[in-house]
Amino acid sequence: NKGDPTRADSFGIIRGDFGKSIVIERGRDVWALIKDRLPVTIKLNLLSILVIYMIAIPAGVLSAVRQNSIEDRSMSLVFFLLYSLPSFWVGLLIIIGVANYFSSWPIGGLYADVPPDASYWTILAATARHYVIPVFCLSYGGFAGLSRFTRVSMLEVVRQDYIRTARAKGLNEATVIMKHALRNSLIPLVTIFAGLLPSLIGGSIIIEYLFNIPGMGTLGLDALGNRDYPVLMTIFGFGAGLTLIGILISDITYSIVDPRISFE
């Protein structure tokens, strides 16, 4: 390793030294490359996770409460269709549609062209427009699948004896569903979060490439095409770290969702 400055030894990795790029920006520290791209991917994926849970949980609860109704069947059909559509195909269709019919809407990059004297809210609104389509492409498959898990989990809970007891005590339906049923049905959803975080990072490779977003996904694709092994190994290491972080967050959230679960 001493004769090859592009390689990092095991102790160097522990100290945060991941070696140097050998192709993309030869001689530059891999960590410097990661720092430039990581914030972009984190923002995209945090927004995607927020959208997934904000849509999936209410939709799943509504489907379970109104089982076999028109709303339930309609949402099931729409979500199954969304879940089956590959993100790269949907992204290409959106790019073609926006280019032909909504040419004023941004379809590439994340940074808006605004006048230097523009106000904070103008810059924020212009930047938010750049996030809409990529976040949708990253999240639609997630909330389509997660809503089905929510529905199944809620249907199992609402049939339990303690739910019948709560209704027999005279509690209104909203209290029964939101306070008793929903909280106990969140355990499977918390478990799914452990795998959702790293999977979104991996899935963002295609979306970032399609929409010309300078994030970790684009960096990983460039490193793969150029066989820049130090960069690739660092990105894989981040994926493993995100998996561990997701599992840790899930374990901590268990005790919040269900007071019966303790770490003692």
Secondary structure, DSSP 4 states (H G I P E B T S, - for coil): -TT-TT---HHHHHTT---B-SSTTTTSBHHHHHHHHHHHHHHHHHHHHHHHHHHHHHHHHHHHHTTTSHHHHHHHHHHHHHHHS-HHHHHHHHHHHHHHH-TTS--S-S-----TT--HHHHHHHHHHHHHHHHHHHHHHHHHHHHHHHHHHHHHHHTSHHHHHHHHTT--HHHIIIIIIHHHHHHHHHHHHHHHHHHHHHHHHHHHHHTT--SHHHHHHHHHHHT-HHHHHHHHHHHHHHHHHHHHHHHHHHHHH-TT----
